[in-house]
Amino acid sequence: MTKIIKEILKNLPEGKISDVAFEGANIVLYTKDKEYFFDNGGTIKDVVKMFKKRVELRSDPSITVPPEEAEKKIRKIIPEEAGVAQIFFEQERSRVIVEVEKPGLAIGKQGSLLREIKNKTLWVPHIRRTPPLRSKLIENIRGALYKHSNERRKFLDNVGHRIYDGWIREKQHEWVRVSYLGSGRHVGRSCLLLQTPESRVLLDCGVDVAGVGQEAYPYLDAPEFDISQLDAVVLSHSHLDHCGLIPYLFKFGYKGPVYCTSPTRDVAALLLLDFIKIMKSEGKDPIFTSEHVKQLVMHTIPLGYEEVTDITPDIRITLYNAGHILGSAMVHLHVGNGLHNMLYTGDLKFGRTQLLDPAATSFPRLETLMIEGTYGGKDNVLPPRKQTEEQFANKITETLERRGRILIPVLGVGRAQEVMMILENLMRTGKLSKMPVYVDGMVWDVTAIHSAYPEFLNSQVRKLIFHKNENPFLSDIFKHVGSAKERKEIIDDKGPCVVLATSGMMTGGPSVEYFKEFAQSKRNSIIFVCYQAEGTLGRRLQRGEKEIVFARGSNKTEVTKVEMEVLTLEGFTGHCGRRELMGFVHKCDPKPRKVMINHGEVSRCMDLASSLHKSCRMETVCPKNLDAVRVK
């Protein structure tokens, strides 16, 4: 028995606790005493206060009401209008998961219905939202987690032992070091290794989707990286340049936890499965399989914003809203017992968008800031959001007036849903004529995930969904394109429309198929709303190339002439522009002493570092890949 458990049990009434388990950093106590389960006299609260750990009391599985009987009671307690869909029992953990259409109605005023379920069944209820747009992926993820509840319990217990077996260990020489295994003076393959004498933690592990050969992947062959010593992976958000290589870690024997928000887990799984399909379609051997993606899901420990948790004996993390895409998070790391505090921003947006609130700026303590520099150059001044939206509406109107069609290549996550919100708003308010908006690629599945997690969207959208019962994603203007046959029908139709299609950088996917058909007409337009990396088809079109050569079969090629209008609107980006990045650092409370800049082209990182050094009088550095920086 670990030391912390012995100490906790010393402070509880003797004989009341039948079993103890870790669920990651959370400590779960089980009791066979019904009276003690219903009223522990504040003893659990006292233990929480004393040890400053999350401690939960549950009834022992042996005394819970049998699942069949419990389900009847639960369905009787929860009102019909809440829309109970499915009920899952996790026998080994004494938890019941109830999926409903309207969680608020199932929870009751101040949790009254949850208390009633607990009292009448002895199960601990957890309410989950049923997505209004059906998502097979979410169903599969949740189903797998419920089905493998026992394995999950063992995994979480192992994680807890790793965290607490070193509890109150003798203090040794303390230091903190960060190695840049990817994204150093480069956009893509984000991967930072945080090391202390006690811990090894990866912050993201992505791929460069536009990279070639080894340049596409992080430097996992660096001497300081040893997968057998890796304690945890923390994932900031679900874009492939941040998550694309995590299943590869599981392929090579990693068995530890991955920390991120719930929507990040779901969207990452979707993108990774699609990544496998793309590799196969290009005739390449996938670097990992769907089984490794499943292992990632099973080893994920989801966290909410501002939820504090230990991940190793000497590292505690808190996730904060990054404002970039659904569920994106900045990672605050508290190292040692007050030794050092760091913030890794991942990708962030310090500005309100149609979809998300701006990135958080207030933290308990902060000495070192690791920030992206994607648009950190002196010339990367983004236009005001309102101006960009007006330009967007005008360009669509102009294209429609000449009887053309509009192609918008989008990243499946974030930008696509942002553009959907803008189009829905423009058509609902009459600023644009109503027309079909065809949604092709994985955008529809990602949008379904957005509909499942409205609590991660901004206050305005939440108000529409929760109080007015108006979900913008359910508008009848949006048409799901589900097959190559449907895509061909849209291409042949010639009627006015907007097409949102992946991939956003035109490295493959449906956007390239539409481009080949739309490109040769002056009536049509292509509007870029997201970053186009060097070497991608999107970047070539932005530069004004008028002839694009595509491979056809083994030895044949076809030439597509570009007659369509090409427009780039940088104001829609989910990244910060130059002013927003400067504003974010200025607003950080407390102010960091040191800023490390990554995830940006060389000149942009250097520009940002120089400006921050001059204006904030702080130490700045732009590490290269394979640089190791001692921060404490």
PAPAKOL-787168 format. One line per field, with one value per residue (C-alpha): x, y, z; chain; residue number from 1. Coordinates in steps of 0.02 Angstrom, whole numbers. Layout:
<sites>
x <- (X, ...)
y <- (Y, ...)
z <- (Z, ...)
chaine <- (A, ...)
num <- (NUM, ...)
</sites>
This chain:
<sites>
x <- (0, 71, 116, -20, -157, -94, -96, -273, -342, -267, -380, -542, -652, -584, -670, -771, -664, -670, -555, -447, -400, -315, -399, -249, -213, -385, -403, -562, -618, -750, -863, -986, -1068, -1225, -1245, -1066, -1090, -1243, -1166, -981, -995, -873, -727, -693, -694, -569, -453, -463, -418, -275, -191, -246, -290, -454, -531, -699, -806, -906, -1009, -924, -982, -1050, -1188, -1248, -1424, -1418, -1400, -1572, -1662, -1552, -1590, -1778, -1756, -1647, -1771, -1908, -1809, -1750, -1893, -1942, -1904, -1719, -1713, -1621, -1533, -1422, -1367, -1199, -1144, -959, -977, -796, -800, -980, -1016, -1165, -1154, -1319, -1323, -1458, -1508, -1528, -1404, -1473, -1642, -1558, -1449, -1592, -1585, -1417, -1390, -1549, -1583, -1403, -1418, -1583, -1504, -1358, -1470, -1590, -1463, -1296, -1218, -1122, -1207, -1115, -1216, -1155, -1230, -1296, -1235, -1381, -1288, -1253, -1069, -1020, -847, -909, -1021, -872, -758, -884, -934, -751, -721, -877, -842, -663, -705, -605, -448, -472, -481, -316, -233, -291, -232, -59, -51, -94, 44, 171, 115, 104, 236, 364, 256, 358, 519, 682, 725, 863, 956, 818, 822, 703, 754, 656, 718, 645, 615, 505, 431, 594, 596, 475, 286, 236, 287, 268, 357, 440, 518, 510, 636, 666, 770, 605, 503, 498, 345, 307, 211, 128, 198, 145, 192, 226, 91, 186, 355, 452, 536, 616, 582, 398, 429, 501, 677, 629, 803, 877, 989, 882, 722, 693, 516, 536, 562, 418, 293, 156, 104, 7, -86, -130, -254, -305, -221, -105, 49, 24, -51, -6, 134, 59, -9, 168, 225, 100, 161, 334, 278, 219, 85, 66, -67, -112, -190, -305, -485, -626, -660, -474, -472, -623, -566, -387, -451, -551, -405, -283, -398, -416, -226, -210, -335, -240, -74, -154, -236, -64, 7, 111, 122, 38, 162, 32, -136, -312, -269, -136, -265, -380, -239, -220, -406, -401, -250, -321, -364, -480, -473, -583, -516, -438, -443, -281, -202, -35, 40, 205, 273, 343, 236, 59, -36, -187, -266, -329, -433, -318, -456, -380, -502, -631, -552, -382, -283, -132, -38, 16, 151, 192, 360, 422, 357, 351, 517, 460, 300, 286, 151, 154, 27, 21, -76, -177, -300, -307, -464, -647, -711, -884, -848, -733, -686, -511, -363, -351, -218, -228, -125, -75, 111, 216, 403, 432, 315, 330, 229, 194, 262, 162, 112, 246, 332, 328, 220, 95, -31, -203, -350, -494, -614, -766, -675, -625, -805, -867, -733, -784, -969, -928, -819, -955, -1083, -969, -940, -1127, -1165, -1054, -1142, -989, -958, -847, -723, -657, -521, -529, -443, -573, -563, -590, -583, -720, -841, -794, -836, -998, -1049, -1011, -1106, -1256, -1258, -1243, -1385, -1496, -1480, -1507, -1333, -1308, -1436, -1483, -1392, -1329, -1164, -1091, -985, -863, -729, -718, -791, -964, -900, -799, -952, -1049, -915, -935, -1121, -1081, -975, -1063, -990, -821, -895, -910, -1047, -1146, -1158, -1197, -1340, -1410, -1401, -1453, -1579, -1649, -1635, -1553, -1401, -1316, -1237, -1411, -1460, -1540, -1415, -1283, -1282, -1175, -1075, -1055, -984, -886, -1051, -1129, -970, -984, -1167, -1119, -979, -1099, -1240, -1164, -1289, -1233, -1155, -1016, -908, -812, -690, -536, -386, -356, -181, -237, -111, -247, -428, -591, -531, -409, -549, -660, -512, -475, -655, -679, -506, -530, -678, -655, -826, -770, -671, -561, -547, -405, -449, -307, -118, -39, 129, 280, 277, 88, -26, -116, 45, 82, -90, -66, 96, 0, 47, -65, -30, -34, 30, -53, 9, -110, -61, 121, 188, 49, 18, -123, -110, -244, -248, -295, -421, -524, -501, -385, -411, -327, -413, -290, -412, -501, -349, -363, -187, -139, -77, 74, -27, -124, 36, 112, -52, -62, 113, 76, -87, -14, -39, 87, 216, 338, 524, 574, 488, 533, 461, 424, 304, 352, 462, 637, 615, 446, 510, 662, 554, 437, 581, 666, 505, 459, 636, 629, 450, 436, 619, 618, 735, 681, 748, 702, 768, 809, 760, 870, 912, 896, 861, 883, 743, 782)
y <- (0, 170, 295, 421, 288, 236, 418, 447, 289, 345, 497, 401, 297, 121, -18, 98, 81, -87, -45, 96, 129, 265, 340, 434, 568, 545, 432, 328, 251, 114, 72, -69, 37, 116, 240, 300, 313, 425, 530, 523, 666, 777, 656, 647, 837, 846, 723, 824, 983, 897, 812, 934, 788, 742, 603, 524, 403, 270, 122, -47, -137, -278, -167, -74, -109, -237, -147, -202, -136, 19, 63, 57, 173, 294, 303, 338, 477, 569, 663, 601, 768, 748, 616, 469, 375, 243, 190, 104, 25, 16, -121, -120, 68, 82, 214, 230, 335, 406, 477, 609, 742, 878, 856, 1001, 916, 752, 836, 931, 1091, 1099, 914, 855, 713, 651, 640, 546, 419, 397, 372, 250, 144, 169, 199, 361, 441, 533, 623, 629, 729, 633, 726, 807, 760, 575, 534, 353, 394, 460, 307, 193, 284, 285, 105, 48, 139, 64, -110, -111, -32, -162, -138, 49, 36, -60, 67, 215, 127, 100, 286, 330, 217, 303, 472, 427, 294, 436, 542, 636, 570, 640, 802, 783, 909, 996, 1056, 1076, 1053, 1064, 978, 1030, 869, 962, 1135, 1226, 1371, 1267, 1250, 1068, 911, 995, 891, 954, 842, 907, 827, 837, 718, 626, 642, 631, 712, 745, 902, 854, 732, 779, 763, 890, 845, 938, 864, 735, 579, 601, 789, 748, 676, 733, 681, 533, 463, 606, 536, 612, 525, 348, 284, 161, 308, 414, 453, 549, 637, 800, 845, 1028, 1001, 882, 948, 819, 930, 908, 732, 639, 531, 485, 315, 277, 289, 152, 49, 49, 3, 160, 113, 275, 410, 546, 702, 817, 879, 760, 845, 841, 652, 625, 739, 673, 494, 546, 638, 496, 366, 478, 498, 308, 309, 447, 354, 198, 295, 367, 191, 211, 91, 177, 210, 147, 58, 88, -27, 98, 239, 135, 116, 305, 325, 192, 277, 454, 540, 684, 846, 1000, 1177, 1236, 1061, 1032, 859, 778, 682, 627, 640, 814, 885, 952, 1018, 1129, 1152, 1325, 1377, 1416, 1486, 1396, 1253, 1151, 1087, 1165, 1195, 1287, 1179, 1255, 1151, 1168, 1080, 1025, 1098, 1275, 1253, 1320, 1363, 1353, 1381, 1290, 1376, 1252, 1351, 1494, 1630, 1785, 1856, 1814, 1715, 1660, 1493, 1513, 1628, 1706, 1620, 1635, 1753, 1732, 1595, 1556, 1573, 1590, 1601, 1527, 1547, 1432, 1516, 1488, 1610, 1556, 1735, 1821, 1917, 2107, 2097, 1972, 2103, 2025, 2132, 2163, 2017, 2119, 2181, 2003, 1941, 2084, 2045, 1861, 1902, 2023, 1896, 1762, 1888, 1938, 1757, 1719, 1872, 1800, 1632, 1549, 1431, 1449, 1321, 1344, 1219, 1199, 1110, 984, 1052, 1231, 1334, 1233, 1257, 1441, 1468, 1369, 1485, 1640, 1574, 1525, 1698, 1789, 1688, 1695, 1885, 1907, 1974, 1828, 1742, 1569, 1431, 1256, 1242, 1071, 998, 867, 761, 736, 909, 836, 711, 846, 960, 819, 817, 1007, 980, 854, 978, 1148, 1188, 1215, 1345, 1531, 1606, 1673, 1502, 1416, 1540, 1499, 1312, 1305, 1448, 1474, 1293, 1354, 1253, 1340, 1176, 1102, 1234, 1165, 1260, 1128, 974, 825, 751, 568, 485, 509, 491, 637, 739, 709, 763, 928, 956, 920, 1027, 1200, 1288, 1421, 1345, 1352, 1197, 1169, 1027, 953, 955, 1136, 1142, 1045, 906, 782, 746, 813, 995, 940, 847, 1003, 1113, 1010, 1038, 1219, 1289, 1312, 1432, 1620, 1624, 1520, 1570, 1483, 1565, 1515, 1541, 1444, 1436, 1359, 1278, 1290, 1156, 1131, 1155, 1291, 1393, 1374, 1442, 1587, 1628, 1639, 1478, 1459, 1279, 1133, 962, 810, 630, 507, 327, 273, 372, 492, 671, 796, 986, 1092, 1275, 1397, 1525, 1540, 1687, 1652, 1747, 1729, 1792, 1783, 1863, 1696, 1608, 1513, 1576, 1743, 1879, 1983, 2107, 1970, 1877, 2036, 2076, 1902, 1914, 2090, 2030, 1873, 1883, 1859, 1914, 1777, 1806, 1706, 1674, 1529, 1540, 1389, 1335, 1472, 1504, 1565, 1750, 1760, 1680, 1796, 1950, 1907, 1867, 2034, 2135, 2049, 2074, 2261, 2297, 2183, 2181, 1993, 1854, 1779, 1630, 1538, 1360, 1256, 1074, 965, 1113, 1076, 1226, 1222, 1332, 1308)
z <- (0, -49, 85, 38, 52, 224, 280, 212, 296, 463, 454, 417, 533, 551, 451, 339, 183, 90, -56, -125, -307, -406, -558, -624, -494, -416, -264, -253, -89, -88, 59, 98, 233, 156, 299, 279, 89, 111, 251, 293, 417, 320, 343, 155, 142, 284, 196, 34, 129, 221, 71, -66, -180, -264, -158, -200, -99, -193, -140, -155, -315, -206, -131, -287, -350, -494, -663, -733, -579, -570, -752, -718, -568, -668, -812, -687, -601, -758, -846, -1018, -1101, -1054, -1191, -1112, -1252, -1174, -1001, -970, -806, -760, -630, -569, -536, -470, -602, -717, -876, -936, -1112, -1138, -1264, -1131, -987, -885, -867, -815, -684, -602, -499, -411, -449, -362, -485, -477, -287, -303, -424, -305, -154, -237, -335, -244, -416, -449, -602, -741, -874, -1055, -1198, -1350, -1506, -1600, -1760, -1754, -1737, -1765, -1701, -1533, -1517, -1551, -1429, -1289, -1324, -1317, -1152, -1072, -1141, -1074, -907, -809, -914, -898, -709, -704, -819, -714, -556, -634, -679, -499, -432, -546, -478, -294, -267, -263, -147, -15, -90, -26, -116, -244, -352, -451, -632, -780, -962, -1126, -1285, -1452, -1549, -1673, -1715, -1678, -1804, -1907, -1928, -1904, -1807, -1637, -1506, -1346, -1215, -1037, -920, -733, -624, -590, -750, -940, -1021, -1206, -1251, -1416, -1543, -1719, -1901, -2038, -2164, -2300, -2251, -2349, -2277, -2107, -2115, -2083, -1910, -1742, -1691, -1584, -1612, -1509, -1369, -1230, -1288, -1223, -1246, -1101, -982, -1048, -908, -998, -1158, -1149, -1308, -1334, -1477, -1615, -1773, -1851, -1833, -1644, -1626, -1786, -1714, -1544, -1604, -1664, -1482, -1437, -1584, -1504, -1330, -1242, -1114, -1018, -1014, -1139, -1061, -1162, -1166, -1217, -1385, -1424, -1394, -1509, -1650, -1642, -1661, -1814, -1896, -1859, -1937, -2089, -2094, -2109, -2254, -2344, -2326, -2399, -2543, -2587, -2596, -2437, -2291, -2142, -2002, -1876, -1879, -1815, -1669, -1612, -1626, -1516, -1388, -1388, -1350, -1212, -1131, -1137, -973, -1021, -922, -918, -925, -761, -688, -592, -594, -551, -697, -617, -439, -475, -617, -603, -753, -783, -955, -1006, -1156, -1304, -1418, -1570, -1608, -1512, -1351, -1387, -1229, -1164, -1040, -875, -790, -606, -582, -412, -252, -319, -413, -583, -678, -867, -997, -1164, -1276, -1420, -1552, -1481, -1532, -1424, -1503, -1499, -1649, -1704, -1621, -1470, -1329, -1333, -1249, -1060, -990, -801, -716, -536, -570, -728, -755, -929, -1079, -1231, -1368, -1553, -1683, -1838, -1878, -1772, -1913, -1924, -2081, -2007, -1956, -1979, -2035, -1912, -1902, -1956, -2111, -2158, -2142, -2253, -2383, -2375, -2403, -2545, -2635, -2625, -2691, -2835, -2883, -2879, -2987, -3123, -3099, -3024, -2880, -2728, -2662, -2485, -2438, -2249, -2108, -2050, -1875, -1822, -1980, -2064, -1919, -1905, -2089, -2068, -1925, -2030, -2182, -2075, -1995, -2163, -2240, -2085, -2077, -2265, -2303, -2422, -2533, -2470, -2563, -2527, -2431, -2472, -2333, -2397, -2314, -2128, -2094, -2061, -1933, -1845, -1843, -1758, -1623, -1604, -1577, -1438, -1338, -1341, -1169, -1258, -1377, -1340, -1232, -1380, -1465, -1299, -1273, -1446, -1412, -1228, -1213, -1388, -1445, -1607, -1656, -1804, -1860, -1888, -2018, -2177, -2287, -2246, -2358, -2313, -2459, -2415, -2571, -2732, -2828, -2733, -2762, -2950, -2949, -2866, -2992, -3138, -3067, -3110, -2994, -2867, -2711, -2584, -2560, -2397, -2423, -2341, -2350, -2305, -2382, -2536, -2505, -2556, -2517, -2590, -2605, -2744, -2836, -2837, -2884, -3040, -3100, -3042, -3087, -3273, -3263, -3234, -3153, -3003, -2849, -2724, -2553, -2436, -2254, -2171, -2170, -2325, -2284, -2397, -2532, -2534, -2683, -2585, -2565, -2752, -2798, -2678, -2770, -2933, -3024, -3177, -3227, -3105, -3155, -3077, -3089, -3171, -3151, -3155, -3304, -3357, -3303, -3328, -3330, -3248, -3303, -3165, -3227, -3067, -2950, -2803, -2641, -2470, -2313, -2168, -2046, -2019, -1950, -1787, -1746, -1671, -1787, -1739, -1633, -1545, -1499, -1427, -1340, -1263, -1187, -1121, -1043, -962, -775, -700, -829, -882, -857, -1010, -1178, -1293, -1468, -1579, -1718, -1840, -1990, -1942, -1984, -1897, -1737, -1735, -1767, -1625, -1506, -1544, -1520, -1356, -1290, -1328, -1274, -1121, -1066, -1047, -1102, -1269, -1366, -1527, -1507, -1661, -1677, -1566, -1453, -1267, -1154, -966, -898, -712)
chaine <- (A, A, A, A, A, A, A, A, A, A, A, A, A, A, A, A, A, A, A, A, A, A, A, A, A, A, A, A, A, A, A, A, A, A, A, A, A, A, A, A, A, A, A, A, A, A, A, A, A, A, A, A, A, A, A, A, A, A, A, A, A, A, A, A, A, A, A, A, A, A, A, A, A, A, A, A, A, A, A, A, A, A, A, A, A, A, A, A, A, A, A, A, A, A, A, A, A, A, A, A, A, A, A, A, A, A, A, A, A, A, A, A, A, A, A, A, A, A, A, A, A, A, A, A, A, A, A, A, A, A, A, A, A, A, A, A, A, A, A, A, A, A, A, A, A, A, A, A, A, A, A, A, A, A, A, A, A, A, A, A, A, A, A, A, A, A, A, A, A, A, A, A, A, A, A, A, A, A, A, A, A, A, A, A, A, A, A, A, A, A, A, A, A, A, A, A, A, A, A, A, A, A, A, A, A, A, A, A, A, A, A, A, A, A, A, A, A, A, A, A, A, A, A, A, A, A, A, A, A, A, A, A, A, A, A, A, A, A, A, A, A, A, A, A, A, A, A, A, A, A, A, A, A, A, A, A, A, A, A, A, A, A, A, A, A, A, A, A, A, A, A, A, A, A, A, A, A, A, A, A, A, A, A, A, A, A, A, A, A, A, A, A, A, A, A, A, A, A, A, A, A, A, A, A, A, A, A, A, A, A, A, A, A, A, A, A, A, A, A, A, A, A, A, A, A, A, A, A, A, A, A, A, A, A, A, A, A, A, A, A, A, A, A, A, A, A, A, A, A, A, A, A, A, A, A, A, A, A, A, A, A, A, A, A, A, A, A, A, A, A, A, A, A, A, A, A, A, A, A, A, A, A, A, A, A, A, A, A, A, A, A, A, A, A, A, A, A, A, A, A, A, A, A, A, A, A, A, A, A, A, A, A, A, A, A, A, A, A, A, A, A, A, A, A, A, A, A, A, A, A, A, A, A, A, A, A, A, A, A, A, A, A, A, A, A, A, A, A, A, A, A, A, A, A, A, A, A, A, A, A, A, A, A, A, A, A, A, A, A, A, A, A, A, A, A, A, A, A, A, A, A, A, A, A, A, A, A, A, A, A, A, A, A, A, A, A, A, A, A, A, A, A, A, A, A, A, A, A, A, A, A, A, A, A, A, A, A, A, A, A, A, A, A, A, A, A, A, A, A, A, A, A, A, A, A, A, A, A, A, A, A, A, A, A, A, A, A, A, A, A, A, A, A, A, A, A, A, A, A, A, A, A, A, A, A, A, A, A, A, A, A, A, A, A, A, A, A, A, A, A, A, A, A, A, A, A, A, A, A, A, A, A, A, A, A, A, A, A, A, A, A, A, A, A, A, A, A, A, A, A, A, A, A, A, A, A, A, A, A, A, A, A, A, A, A, A, A, A, A, A, A, A)
num <- (1, 2, 3, 4, 5, 6, 7, 8, 9, 10, 11, 12, 13, 14, 15, 16, 17, 18, 19, 20, 21, 22, 23, 24, 25, 26, 27, 28, 29, 30, 31, 32, 33, 34, 35, 36, 37, 38, 39, 40, 41, 42, 43, 44, 45, 46, 47, 48, 49, 50, 51, 52, 53, 54, 55, 56, 57, 58, 59, 60, 61, 62, 63, 64, 65, 66, 67, 68, 69, 70, 71, 72, 73, 74, 75, 76, 77, 78, 79, 80, 81, 82, 83, 84, 85, 86, 87, 88, 89, 90, 91, 92, 93, 94, 95, 96, 97, 98, 99, 100, 101, 102, 103, 104, 105, 106, 107, 108, 109, 110, 111, 112, 113, 114, 115, 116, 117, 118, 119, 120, 121, 122, 123, 124, 125, 126, 127, 128, 129, 130, 131, 132, 133, 134, 135, 136, 137, 138, 139, 140, 141, 142, 143, 144, 145, 146, 147, 148, 149, 150, 151, 152, 153, 154, 155, 156, 157, 158, 159, 160, 161, 162, 163, 164, 165, 166, 167, 168, 169, 170, 171, 172, 173, 174, 175, 176, 177, 178, 179, 180, 181, 182, 183, 184, 185, 186, 187, 188, 189, 190, 191, 192, 193, 194, 195, 196, 197, 198, 199, 200, 201, 202, 203, 204, 205, 206, 207, 208, 209, 210, 211, 212, 213, 214, 215, 216, 217, 218, 219, 220, 221, 222, 223, 224, 225, 226, 227, 228, 229, 230, 231, 232, 233, 234, 235, 236, 237, 238, 239, 240, 241, 242, 243, 244, 245, 246, 247, 248, 249, 250, 251, 252, 253, 254, 255, 256, 257, 258, 259, 260, 261, 262, 263, 264, 265, 266, 267, 268, 269, 270, 271, 272, 273, 274, 275, 276, 277, 278, 279, 280, 281, 282, 283, 284, 285, 286, 287, 288, 289, 290, 291, 292, 293, 294, 295, 296, 297, 298, 299, 300, 301, 302, 303, 304, 305, 306, 307, 308, 309, 310, 311, 312, 313, 314, 315, 316, 317, 318, 319, 320, 321, 322, 323, 324, 325, 326, 327, 328, 329, 330, 331, 332, 333, 334, 335, 336, 337, 338, 339, 340, 341, 342, 343, 344, 345, 346, 347, 348, 349, 350, 351, 352, 353, 354, 355, 356, 357, 358, 359, 360, 361, 362, 363, 364, 365, 366, 367, 368, 369, 370, 371, 372, 373, 374, 375, 376, 377, 378, 379, 380, 381, 382, 383, 384, 385, 386, 387, 388, 389, 390, 391, 392, 393, 394, 395, 396, 397, 398, 399, 400, 401, 402, 403, 404, 405, 406, 407, 408, 409, 410, 411, 412, 413, 414, 415, 416, 417, 418, 419, 420, 421, 422, 423, 424, 425, 426, 427, 428, 429, 430, 431, 432, 433, 434, 435, 436, 437, 438, 439, 440, 441, 442, 443, 444, 445, 446, 447, 448, 449, 450, 451, 452, 453, 454, 455, 456, 457, 458, 459, 460, 461, 462, 463, 464, 465, 466, 467, 468, 469, 470, 471, 472, 473, 474, 475, 476, 477, 478, 479, 480, 481, 482, 483, 484, 485, 486, 487, 488, 489, 490, 491, 492, 493, 494, 495, 496, 497, 498, 499, 500, 501, 502, 503, 504, 505, 506, 507, 508, 509, 510, 511, 512, 513, 514, 515, 516, 517, 518, 519, 520, 521, 522, 523, 524, 525, 526, 527, 528, 529, 530, 531, 532, 533, 534, 535, 536, 537, 538, 539, 540, 541, 542, 543, 544, 545, 546, 547, 548, 549, 550, 551, 552, 553, 554, 555, 556, 557, 558, 559, 560, 561, 562, 563, 564, 565, 566, 567, 568, 569, 570, 571, 572, 573, 574, 575, 576, 577, 578, 579, 580, 581, 582, 583, 584, 585, 586, 587, 588, 589, 590, 591, 592, 593, 594, 595, 596, 597, 598, 599, 600, 601, 602, 603, 604, 605, 606, 607, 608, 609, 610, 611, 612, 613, 614, 615, 616, 617, 618, 619, 620, 621, 622, 623, 624, 625, 626, 627, 628, 629, 630, 631, 632)
</sites>
